[in-house]
Amino acid sequence: MSTKLMGNVWATWLLWVTAGEFAGFLIPAVVAALTSSGPLLVLAGVVEGVVLGGAQCLVLRRVIPRVNVRDWIGVTALAAGLAWAIALFAVHNEEPLRSLPPAVLLPLAAIAGIGVVLSIGIGQWFVLRRHVDRAFRWVWLTGAAWCAGLLVFATFTSPLWRLGQPTVLVILIGAAGGLLMAATMAFITGAALAYLLGKP
């Protein structure tokens, strides 16, 4: 694949995937501002995955025409739901988890964190491996992208969110953080996709 074409893939991916993840993330962001229901938030995370996977397929089908869109969206949705479930379990059980000895808590936290950031990459790898050599690199590259995106989100939102804020303000802060997170993740995964497709 030529350098120009790889650049076009990256730019198109950046546009569509930023928009898709931002739109998808708004769903759990709004749900989280209105309720603390774990099942509803996990369901909203699944919907986020559907929107993200669909946006990614708009680009993937141009460069990998034989990619199975249904499979890609399905694994992305399931992985997103799993990531939300892991994160919510940690949040809703914060006090019991803190009572665990460090020798137990630290490995559990590491496993949970790895599960959150690698879940989507692992799910998508099952589809991508049919079309791209060395596709397992996608797992690590997307994991790095989600780590960076979540770090940007936390850095932006943490100083702004306060207890007792109006719901609309909570949603707006979360939405702005979500846009920054989406752009960061899309920037890195777009470069990763171009890299994988350009490998001989």
MDAnalysis code that builds the backbone (N, CA, C; Angstrom):
import MDAnalysis as mda
import numpy as np

u = mda.Universe.empty(600, n_residues=200, atom_resindex=np.repeat(np.arange(200), 3), trajectory=True)
u.add_TopologyAttr("name", ["N", "CA", "C"] * 200)
u.add_TopologyAttr("resid", np.arange(1, 201))
u.add_TopologyAttr("resname", ["MET", "SER", "THR", "LYS", "LEU", "MET", "GLY", "ASN", "VAL", "TRP", "ALA", "THR", "TRP", "LEU", "LEU", "TRP", "VAL", "THR", "ALA", "GLY", "GLU", "PHE", "ALA", "GLY", "PHE", "LEU", "ILE", "PRO", "ALA", "VAL", "VAL", "ALA", "ALA", "LEU", "THR", "SER", "SER", "GLY", "PRO", "LEU", "LEU", "VAL", "LEU", "ALA", "GLY", "VAL", "VAL", "GLU", "GLY", "VAL", "VAL", "LEU", "GLY", "GLY", "ALA", "GLN", "CYS", "LEU", "VAL", "LEU", "ARG", "ARG", "VAL", "ILE", "PRO", "ARG", "VAL", "ASN", "VAL", "ARG", "ASP", "TRP", "ILE", "GLY", "VAL", "THR", "ALA", "LEU", "ALA", "ALA", "GLY", "LEU", "ALA", "TRP", "ALA", "ILE", "ALA", "LEU", "PHE", "ALA", "VAL", "HIS", "ASN", "GLU", "GLU", "PRO", "LEU", "ARG", "SER", "LEU", "PRO", "PRO", "ALA", "VAL", "LEU", "LEU", "PRO", "LEU", "ALA", "ALA", "ILE", "ALA", "GLY", "ILE", "GLY", "VAL", "VAL", "LEU", "SER", "ILE", "GLY", "ILE", "GLY", "GLN", "TRP", "PHE", "VAL", "LEU", "ARG", "ARG", "HIS", "VAL", "ASP", "ARG", "ALA", "PHE", "ARG", "TRP", "VAL", "TRP", "LEU", "THR", "GLY", "ALA", "ALA", "TRP", "CYS", "ALA", "GLY", "LEU", "LEU", "VAL", "PHE", "ALA", "THR", "PHE", "THR", "SER", "PRO", "LEU", "TRP", "ARG", "LEU", "GLY", "GLN", "PRO", "THR", "VAL", "LEU", "VAL", "ILE", "LEU", "ILE", "GLY", "ALA", "ALA", "GLY", "GLY", "LEU", "LEU", "MET", "ALA", "ALA", "THR", "MET", "ALA", "PHE", "ILE", "THR", "GLY", "ALA", "ALA", "LEU", "ALA", "TYR", "LEU", "LEU", "GLY", "LYS", "PRO"])
u.atoms.positions = np.array([
    [0.851, -1.192, 0.000],
    [0.000, 0.000, 0.000],
    [0.885, 1.240, 0.000],
    [0.587, 2.196, -0.867],
    [1.417, 3.390, -0.981],
    [1.280, 4.278, 0.248],
    [2.298, 5.121, 0.435],
    [2.257, 6.052, 1.574],
    [1.058, 6.977, 1.478],
    [0.734, 7.417, 0.264],
    [-0.416, 8.303, 0.084],
    [-1.710, 7.613, 0.465],
    [-1.861, 6.351, 0.036],
    [-3.080, 5.613, 0.361],
    [-3.178, 5.349, 1.852],
    [-2.040, 5.015, 2.487],
    [-2.053, 4.809, 3.934],
    [-2.466, 6.087, 4.652],
    [-1.985, 7.234, 4.147],
    [-2.387, 8.513, 4.735],
    [-3.869, 8.764, 4.588],
    [-4.424, 8.374, 3.443],
    [-5.865, 8.537, 3.224],
    [-6.673, 7.635, 4.153],
    [-6.180, 6.409, 4.338],
    [-6.848, 5.474, 5.263],
    [-6.853, 6.063, 6.664],
    [-5.705, 6.554, 7.088],
    [-5.598, 7.125, 8.434],
    [-6.523, 8.328, 8.607],
    [-6.539, 9.233, 7.641],
    [-7.362, 10.439, 7.751],
    [-8.849, 10.101, 7.748],
    [-9.257, 9.181, 6.885],
    [-10.663, 8.785, 6.825],
    [-11.080, 8.086, 8.108],
    [-10.209, 7.203, 8.592],
    [-10.467, 6.504, 9.861],
    [-10.591, 7.509, 10.998],
    [-9.682, 8.473, 11.054],
    [-9.718, 9.475, 12.119],
    [-11.061, 10.196, 12.145],
    [-11.556, 10.577, 10.990],
    [-12.828, 11.298, 10.901],
    [-14.001, 10.440, 11.351],
    [-14.141, 9.260, 10.729],
    [-15.309, 8.421, 10.994],
    [-15.288, 7.808, 12.388],
    [-14.134, 7.354, 12.818],
    [-14.062, 6.673, 14.115],
    [-14.181, 7.665, 15.270],
    [-13.634, 8.860, 15.103],
    [-13.855, 9.890, 16.124],
    [-15.343, 10.183, 16.252],
    [-16.008, 10.377, 15.122],
    [-17.447, 10.663, 15.144],
    [-18.232, 9.489, 15.713],
    [-17.868, 8.270, 15.306],
    [-18.598, 7.095, 15.772],
    [-18.436, 6.858, 17.258],
    [-17.206, 6.927, 17.758],
    [-16.991, 6.713, 19.186],
    [-17.609, 7.841, 20.009],
    [-17.524, 9.061, 19.522],
    [-18.142, 10.175, 20.253],
    [-19.650, 9.981, 20.348],
    [-20.289, 9.677, 19.220],
    [-21.739, 9.456, 19.228],
    [-22.099, 8.263, 20.102],
    [-21.313, 7.182, 20.006],
    [-21.592, 6.006, 20.811],
    [-21.400, 6.263, 22.294],
    [-20.348, 6.998, 22.644],
    [-20.046, 7.261, 24.051],
    [-21.101, 8.149, 24.705],
    [-21.759, 8.999, 23.922],
    [-22.795, 9.855, 24.491],
    [-23.905, 9.043, 25.148],
    [-24.152, 7.838, 24.636],
    [-25.238, 7.016, 25.182],
    [-24.943, 6.595, 26.623],
    [-23.825, 5.920, 26.911],
    [-23.546, 5.604, 28.313],
    [-23.261, 6.842, 29.164],
    [-22.745, 7.909, 28.553],
    [-22.499, 9.128, 29.328],
    [-23.809, 9.706, 29.859],
    [-24.820, 9.746, 29.002],
    [-26.125, 10.256, 29.431],
    [-26.763, 9.307, 30.435],
    [-26.688, 8.006, 30.169],
    [-27.264, 7.020, 31.088],
    [-26.596, 7.121, 32.455],
    [-25.266, 7.263, 32.479],
    [-24.538, 7.353, 33.750],
    [-24.915, 8.602, 34.537],
    [-25.232, 9.686, 33.824],
    [-25.623, 10.928, 34.503],
    [-27.030, 10.824, 35.100],
    [-27.830, 9.906, 34.562],
    [-29.226, 9.800, 34.998],
    [-29.472, 8.661, 35.979],
    [-28.622, 7.634, 35.943],
    [-28.845, 6.471, 36.791],
    [-27.528, 5.790, 37.116],
    [-27.516, 5.023, 38.186],
    [-26.329, 4.236, 38.531],
    [-26.573, 2.753, 38.266],
    [-27.622, 2.442, 37.523],
    [-27.970, 1.053, 37.232],
    [-26.874, 0.380, 36.409],
    [-26.259, -0.648, 36.980],
    [-25.216, -1.371, 36.286],
    [-25.680, -2.014, 34.987],
    [-26.791, -2.772, 35.008],
    [-27.256, -3.413, 33.770],
    [-27.548, -2.414, 32.655],
    [-28.140, -1.275, 32.994],
    [-28.435, -0.274, 31.967],
    [-27.153, 0.309, 31.380],
    [-26.168, 0.513, 32.234],
    [-24.896, 1.066, 31.752],
    [-24.150, 0.063, 30.870],
    [-24.203, -1.210, 31.233],
    [-23.571, -2.226, 30.395],
    [-24.277, -2.292, 29.044],
    [-25.615, -2.236, 29.068],
    [-26.371, -2.236, 27.814],
    [-26.018, -1.017, 26.969],
    [-25.887, 0.138, 27.619],
    [-25.492, 1.347, 26.896],
    [-24.083, 1.187, 26.317],
    [-23.210, 0.494, 27.043],
    [-21.869, 0.222, 26.525],
    [-21.895, -0.674, 25.303],
    [-22.814, -1.637, 25.300],
    [-22.971, -2.500, 24.125],
    [-23.403, -1.670, 22.917],
    [-24.343, -0.751, 23.137],
    [-24.793, 0.116, 22.043],
    [-23.641, 0.992, 21.556],
    [-22.833, 1.485, 22.493],
    [-21.641, 2.250, 22.107],
    [-20.749, 1.431, 21.177],
    [-20.579, 0.154, 21.515],
    [-19.768, -0.718, 20.683],
    [-20.353, -0.925, 19.294],
    [-21.672, -0.999, 19.215],
    [-22.334, -1.145, 17.911],
    [-22.049, 0.076, 17.038],
    [-22.184, 1.259, 17.625],
    [-21.963, 2.494, 16.871],
    [-20.495, 2.606, 16.453],
    [-19.591, 2.314, 17.385],
    [-18.162, 2.368, 17.069],
    [-17.804, 1.376, 15.975],
    [-18.252, 0.138, 16.132],
    [-17.944, -0.882, 15.135],
    [-18.499, -0.540, 13.768],
    [-19.695, 0.031, 13.742],
    [-20.279, 0.444, 12.465],
    [-19.477, 1.537, 11.797],
    [-19.021, 2.507, 12.586],
    [-18.197, 3.591, 12.027],
    [-16.879, 3.052, 11.494],
    [-16.268, 2.129, 12.217],
    [-15.015, 1.542, 11.758],
    [-15.206, 0.778, 10.449],
    [-16.354, 0.110, 10.326],
    [-16.604, -0.672, 9.108],
    [-16.779, 0.213, 7.877],
    [-17.198, 1.443, 8.058],
    [-17.304, 2.351, 6.913],
    [-15.949, 2.542, 6.236],
    [-14.892, 2.460, 7.036],
    [-13.543, 2.584, 6.483],
    [-12.984, 1.215, 6.114],
    [-13.198, 0.248, 6.972],
    [-12.635, -1.083, 6.734],
    [-13.090, -1.674, 5.409],
    [-14.343, -1.476, 5.057],
    [-14.856, -2.078, 3.825],
    [-14.209, -1.497, 2.576],
    [-13.596, -0.315, 2.712],
    [-12.900, 0.278, 1.569],
    [-11.524, -0.339, 1.374],
    [-10.911, -0.770, 2.461],
    [-9.542, -1.287, 2.371],
    [-9.476, -2.808, 2.541],
    [-10.499, -3.389, 3.176],
    [-10.602, -4.846, 3.310],
    [-12.030, -5.225, 2.895],
    [-12.306, -5.252, 1.598],
    [-13.684, -5.435, 1.124],
    [-14.370, -6.697, 1.645],
    [-13.592, -7.730, 1.965],
    [-14.196, -8.994, 2.383],
    [-14.431, -9.081, 3.889],
    [-14.150, -8.019, 4.615],
    [-14.353, -8.059, 6.058],
    [-15.833, -8.285, 6.363],
    [-16.103, -9.133, 7.333],
    [-17.476, -9.446, 7.721],
    [-17.976, -8.355, 8.670],
    [-18.828, -7.491, 8.155],
    [-19.305, -6.342, 8.927],
    [-20.077, -6.790, 10.161],
    [-20.938, -7.784, 9.998],
    [-21.741, -8.256, 11.135],
    [-20.848, -8.787, 12.252],
    [-19.829, -9.566, 11.885],
    [-18.920, -10.103, 12.896],
    [-18.147, -8.988, 13.590],
    [-17.654, -8.020, 12.796],
    [-16.866, -6.928, 13.376],
    [-17.703, -6.119, 14.370],
    [-18.902, -5.761, 13.959],
    [-19.768, -4.984, 14.856],
    [-20.152, -5.818, 16.073],
    [-20.412, -7.103, 15.855],
    [-20.808, -7.968, 16.970],
    [-19.736, -8.106, 18.026],
    [-18.499, -8.375, 17.603],
    [-17.426, -8.541, 18.589],
    [-17.092, -7.217, 19.259],
    [-17.215, -6.118, 18.522],
    [-16.944, -4.804, 19.120],
    [-17.984, -4.482, 20.185],
    [-19.240, -4.795, 19.896],
    [-20.312, -4.543, 20.867],
    [-20.145, -5.393, 22.116],
    [-19.865, -6.682, 21.932],
    [-19.682, -7.567, 23.087],
    [-18.476, -7.145, 23.924],
    [-17.391, -6.772, 23.253],
    [-16.186, -6.354, 23.967],
    [-16.406, -5.056, 24.730],
    [-17.131, -4.127, 24.120],
    [-17.430, -2.866, 24.813],
    [-18.292, -3.115, 26.040],
    [-19.289, -3.999, 25.910],
    [-20.116, -4.348, 27.064],
    [-19.293, -4.980, 28.167],
    [-18.355, -5.860, 27.796],
    [-17.486, -6.492, 28.790],
    [-16.622, -5.456, 29.492],
    [-16.064, -4.515, 28.740],
    [-15.225, -3.476, 29.335],
    [-16.016, -2.649, 30.344],
    [-17.242, -2.277, 29.979],
    [-18.094, -1.530, 30.897],
    [-18.427, -2.366, 32.128],
    [-18.694, -3.647, 31.944],
    [-19.037, -4.513, 33.076],
    [-17.882, -4.611, 34.067],
    [-16.670, -4.756, 33.548],
    [-15.496, -4.837, 34.424],
    [-15.311, -3.530, 35.194],
    [-15.403, -2.414, 34.480],
    [-15.210, -1.114, 35.121],
    [-16.281, -0.854, 36.180],
    [-17.521, -1.182, 35.862],
    [-18.620, -0.946, 36.807],
    [-18.522, -1.853, 38.020],
    [-18.075, -3.076, 37.819],
    [-17.887, -3.980, 38.957],
    [-16.885, -3.383, 39.942],
    [-15.800, -2.824, 39.403],
    [-14.785, -2.216, 40.263],
    [-15.343, -1.006, 41.005],
    [-16.119, -0.179, 40.305],
    [-16.682, 1.029, 40.923],
    [-17.702, 0.671, 41.995],
    [-18.599, -0.262, 41.695],
    [-19.674, -0.609, 42.630],
    [-19.192, -1.436, 43.819],
    [-17.994, -1.985, 43.720],
    [-17.440, -2.791, 44.820],
    [-16.144, -2.186, 45.350],
    [-16.060, -0.870, 45.285],
    [-14.825, -0.194, 45.667],
    [-14.435, -0.480, 47.112],
    [-15.392, -0.368, 48.035],
    [-15.064, -0.563, 49.451],
    [-14.626, -1.990, 49.754],
    [-15.393, -3.021, 49.327],
    [-14.914, -4.394, 49.590],
    [-13.555, -4.680, 48.948],
    [-13.332, -4.134, 47.754],
    [-12.066, -4.389, 47.073],
    [-10.903, -3.742, 47.816],
    [-11.152, -2.566, 48.375],
    [-10.079, -1.866, 49.102],
    [-9.676, -2.608, 50.364],
    [-10.569, -3.444, 50.883],
    [-10.262, -4.195, 52.105],
    [-9.374, -5.408, 51.831],
    [-9.189, -5.727, 50.564],
    [-8.337, -6.866, 50.225],
    [-6.870, -6.519, 50.449],
    [-6.049, -7.497, 50.797],
    [-4.607, -7.229, 50.948],
    [-4.005, -6.849, 49.593],
    [-2.973, -6.020, 49.603],
    [-2.351, -5.589, 48.342],
    [-1.916, -6.737, 47.441],
    [-1.488, -7.844, 48.054],
    [-1.031, -8.990, 47.263],
    [-2.156, -9.584, 46.420],
    [-3.397, -9.344, 46.836],
    [-4.563, -9.814, 46.080],
    [-5.116, -8.690, 45.214],
    [-5.214, -7.498, 45.788],
    [-5.827, -6.375, 45.091],
    [-5.050, -5.950, 43.846],
    [-3.741, -5.846, 43.953],
    [-2.940, -5.355, 42.824],
    [-3.028, -6.268, 41.596],
    [-2.893, -7.592, 41.760],
    [-3.072, -8.449, 40.580],
    [-4.486, -8.374, 40.006],
    [-5.488, -8.291, 40.878],
    [-6.871, -8.165, 40.393],
    [-7.054, -6.879, 39.606],
    [-6.497, -5.775, 40.130],
    [-6.603, -4.485, 39.441],
    [-5.897, -4.535, 38.095],
    [-4.738, -5.190, 38.058],
    [-3.994, -5.294, 36.804],
    [-4.768, -6.101, 35.772],
    [-5.353, -7.229, 36.204],
    [-6.131, -8.063, 35.291],
    [-7.348, -7.305, 34.776],
    [-8.022, -6.590, 35.691],
    [-9.208, -5.824, 35.285],
    [-8.843, -4.722, 34.302],
    [-7.755, -4.005, 34.595],
    [-7.323, -2.930, 33.704],
    [-6.946, -3.451, 32.326],
    [-6.231, -4.570, 32.304],
    [-5.868, -5.175, 31.021],
    [-7.120, -5.613, 30.270],
    [-8.083, -6.169, 30.995],
    [-9.326, -6.595, 30.354],
    [-10.073, -5.441, 29.717],
    [-10.090, -4.303, 30.395],
    [-10.800, -3.135, 29.869],
    [-10.143, -2.622, 28.593],
    [-8.835, -2.438, 28.611],
    [-8.168, -1.803, 27.469],
    [-7.915, -2.750, 26.298],
    [-7.875, -4.066, 26.561],
    [-7.595, -5.007, 25.476],
    [-8.832, -5.698, 24.924],
    [-9.969, -5.543, 25.593],
    [-11.156, -6.311, 25.210],
    [-11.561, -6.069, 23.755],
    [-11.623, -4.825, 23.335],
    [-12.053, -4.529, 21.966],
    [-11.018, -5.028, 20.958],
    [-9.746, -4.814, 21.239],
    [-8.704, -5.276, 20.334],
    [-8.720, -6.787, 20.165],
    [-8.924, -7.510, 21.266],
    [-8.968, -8.973, 21.185],
    [-10.187, -9.421, 20.370],
    [-11.334, -8.829, 20.659],
    [-12.540, -9.187, 19.909],
    [-12.367, -8.936, 18.423],
    [-11.829, -7.785, 18.069],
    [-11.675, -7.433, 16.655],
    [-10.581, -8.262, 15.988],
    [-9.617, -8.715, 16.758],
    [-8.562, -9.556, 16.200],
    [-9.121, -10.840, 15.581],
    [-10.160, -11.399, 16.201],
    [-10.749, -12.633, 15.674],
    [-11.275, -12.438, 14.253],
    [-11.672, -11.218, 13.921],
    [-12.147, -10.923, 12.566],
    [-10.981, -10.499, 11.674],
    [-10.125, -9.639, 12.202],
    [-9.042, -9.062, 11.399],
    [-8.017, -10.108, 10.974],
    [-7.824, -11.143, 11.783],
    [-6.791, -12.144, 11.483],
    [-7.068, -12.901, 10.193],
    [-8.323, -12.877, 9.742],
    [-8.664, -13.561, 8.489],
    [-8.171, -12.791, 7.264],
    [-7.786, -11.536, 7.464],
    [-7.479, -10.676, 6.323],
    [-6.110, -10.009, 6.381],
    [-5.491, -9.949, 7.571],
    [-4.252, -9.184, 7.741],
    [-3.198, -10.047, 8.416],
    [-1.981, -10.054, 7.864],
    [-0.874, -10.756, 8.498],
    [-0.475, -10.052, 9.795],
    [-0.026, -10.826, 10.742],
    [0.417, -10.303, 12.041],
    [-0.687, -9.469, 12.702],
    [-1.916, -9.911, 12.560],
    [-3.056, -9.127, 13.050],
    [-3.066, -8.996, 14.568],
    [-2.355, -9.886, 15.282],
    [-2.382, -9.799, 16.737],
    [-1.779, -8.498, 17.244],
    [-0.966, -7.852, 16.400],
    [-0.441, -6.546, 16.794],
    [-1.572, -5.542, 17.020],
    [-2.692, -5.766, 16.361],
    [-3.846, -4.882, 16.539],
    [-4.300, -4.853, 17.997],
    [-4.185, -5.985, 18.674],
    [-4.603, -6.051, 20.083],
    [-3.791, -5.064, 20.918],
    [-2.474, -5.099, 20.757],
    [-1.611, -4.237, 21.567],
    [-1.721, -2.770, 21.141],
    [-1.852, -2.545, 19.854],
    [-1.944, -1.169, 19.369],
    [-3.260, -0.516, 19.800],
    [-4.359, -1.264, 19.726],
    [-5.634, -0.697, 20.182],
    [-5.653, -0.553, 21.699],
    [-4.982, -1.475, 22.387],
    [-4.878, -1.339, 23.837],
    [-4.170, -0.051, 24.224],
    [-3.070, 0.252, 23.521],
    [-2.356, 1.507, 23.771],
    [-3.232, 2.707, 23.448],
    [-4.022, 2.581, 22.375],
    [-4.911, 3.687, 21.983],
    [-5.970, 3.955, 23.046],
    [-6.549, 2.886, 23.598],
    [-7.569, 3.076, 24.633],
    [-6.957, 3.581, 25.929],
    [-5.753, 3.132, 26.252],
    [-5.068, 3.678, 27.440],
    [-4.882, 5.184, 27.297],
    [-4.416, 5.598, 26.128],
    [-4.198, 7.027, 25.893],
    [-5.519, 7.784, 25.922],
    [-6.537, 7.231, 25.284],
    [-7.832, 7.903, 25.255],
    [-8.437, 8.050, 26.632],
    [-8.388, 6.991, 27.437],
    [-8.940, 7.053, 28.788],
    [-8.142, 8.008, 29.672],
    [-6.838, 8.064, 29.464],
    [-6.008, 9.013, 30.222],
    [-6.393, 10.448, 29.887],
    [-6.589, 10.730, 28.597],
    [-7.009, 12.071, 28.177],
    [-8.375, 12.405, 28.780],
    [-9.295, 11.440, 28.741],
    [-10.635, 11.651, 29.308],
    [-10.555, 11.990, 30.793],
    [-9.799, 11.186, 31.543],
    [-9.697, 11.407, 32.989],
    [-9.004, 12.725, 33.313],
    [-7.976, 13.054, 32.557],
    [-7.247, 14.300, 32.793],
    [-8.143, 15.513, 32.562],
    [-9.009, 15.422, 31.552],
    [-9.894, 16.542, 31.244],
    [-11.065, 16.640, 32.225],
    [-11.723, 15.518, 32.506],
    [-12.967, 15.572, 33.277],
    [-12.763, 15.661, 34.793],
    [-11.719, 15.009, 35.301],
    [-11.560, 14.938, 36.761],
    [-11.529, 16.296, 37.456],
    [-10.809, 17.296, 36.929],
    [-10.819, 18.601, 37.617],
    [-12.141, 19.357, 37.473],
    [-12.976, 18.961, 36.534],
    [-14.201, 19.722, 36.246],
    [-15.429, 19.170, 36.941],
    [-15.498, 17.867, 37.133],
    [-16.663, 17.271, 37.774],
    [-16.651, 17.540, 39.271],
    [-17.814, 17.947, 39.791],
    [-17.977, 18.209, 41.217],
    [-19.282, 17.595, 41.693],
    [-19.320, 17.186, 42.961],
    [-20.553, 16.672, 43.537],
    [-21.622, 17.755, 43.543],
    [-22.840, 17.380, 43.213],
    [-23.948, 18.318, 43.250],
    [-24.109, 19.166, 42.010],
    [-23.310, 18.929, 40.978],
    [-23.448, 19.700, 39.740],
    [-24.754, 19.355, 39.036],
    [-25.321, 20.313, 38.288],
    [-26.516, 20.010, 37.500],
    [-26.236, 18.883, 36.509],
    [-27.244, 18.062, 36.268],
    [-27.078, 16.913, 35.373],
    [-26.613, 17.342, 33.986],
    [-27.150, 18.446, 33.492],
    [-26.772, 18.913, 32.153],
    [-25.279, 19.229, 32.093],
    [-24.752, 19.851, 33.146],
    [-23.329, 20.184, 33.181],
    [-22.483, 18.918, 33.246],
    [-22.917, 17.952, 34.034],
    [-22.203, 16.668, 34.116],
    [-22.120, 16.019, 32.743],
    [-23.237, 16.047, 32.012],
    [-23.280, 15.442, 30.679],
    [-22.370, 16.201, 29.715],
    [-22.404, 17.532, 29.772],
    [-21.590, 18.336, 28.860],
    [-20.095, 18.109, 29.094],
    [-19.694, 18.034, 30.362],
    [-18.287, 17.768, 30.668],
    [-17.901, 16.391, 30.166],
    [-18.761, 15.413, 30.432],
    [-18.487, 14.057, 29.964],
    [-18.430, 13.970, 28.452],
    [-19.315, 14.714, 27.777],
    [-19.331, 14.702, 26.313],
    [-18.051, 15.307, 25.745],
    [-17.603, 16.425, 26.328],
    [-16.365, 17.045, 25.858],
    [-15.170, 16.117, 26.076],
    [-15.143, 15.485, 27.247],
    [-14.081, 14.512, 27.510],
    [-14.163, 13.329, 26.569],
    [-15.398, 12.913, 26.263],
    [-15.590, 11.799, 25.335],
    [-15.098, 12.120, 23.936],
    [-15.291, 13.352, 23.507],
    [-14.805, 13.755, 22.177],
    [-13.277, 13.704, 22.131],
    [-12.634, 14.195, 23.181],
    [-11.167, 14.143, 23.235],
    [-10.672, 12.703, 23.286],
    [-11.357, 11.867, 24.066],
    [-11.000, 10.456, 24.142],
    [-11.150, 9.780, 22.781],
    [-12.274, 10.054, 22.111],
    [-12.539, 9.441, 20.814],
    [-11.485, 9.832, 19.789],
    [-11.132, 11.117, 19.766],
    [-10.132, 11.588, 18.801],
    [-8.769, 10.976, 19.077],
    [-8.410, 10.854, 20.344],
    [-7.123, 10.251, 20.706],
    [-7.067, 8.795, 20.278],
    [-8.124, 8.049, 20.622],
    [-8.189, 6.634, 20.258],
    [-8.173, 6.451, 18.743],
    [-8.952, 7.279, 18.022],
    [-9.033, 7.159, 16.564],
    [-7.706, 7.519, 15.908],
    [-7.022, 8.506, 16.440],
    [-5.721, 8.922, 15.905],
    [-4.733, 7.755, 15.935],
    [-4.676, 7.081, 17.085],
    [-3.696, 6.001, 17.247],
    [-4.122, 4.747, 16.484],
    [-5.397, 4.376, 16.565],
    [-5.829, 3.156, 15.867],
    [-5.804, 3.351, 14.352],
    [-6.024, 4.578, 13.890],
    [-5.924, 4.841, 12.450],
    [-4.509, 4.641, 11.963],
    [-3.549, 5.133, 12.723],
    [-2.145, 4.930, 12.373],
    [-1.804, 3.450, 12.447],
    [-2.372, 2.742, 13.437],
    [-2.115, 1.304, 13.577],
    [-2.661, 0.539, 12.374],
    [-3.860, 0.880, 11.932],
    [-4.450, 0.200, 10.785],
    [-3.621, 0.431, 9.530],
    [-3.231, 1.668, 9.297],
    [-2.406, 1.985, 8.134],
    [-1.077, 1.221, 8.193],
    [-0.525, 1.120, 9.383],
    [0.724, 0.385, 9.570],
    [0.544, -1.088, 9.219],
    [-0.511, -1.721, 9.747],
    [-0.741, -3.146, 9.498],
    [-1.015, -3.418, 8.020],
    [-1.767, -2.550, 7.401],
    [-2.091, -2.750, 5.977],
    [-0.889, -2.501, 5.089],
    [0.032, -1.674, 5.572],
    [1.210, -1.349, 4.769],
    [2.365, -2.307, 4.944],
    [2.233, -3.249, 5.894],
    [3.307, -4.222, 6.119],
    [3.363, -5.206, 4.954],
    [4.577, -5.530, 4.455],
    [4.699, -6.501, 3.358],
    [4.339, -7.908, 3.813],
])
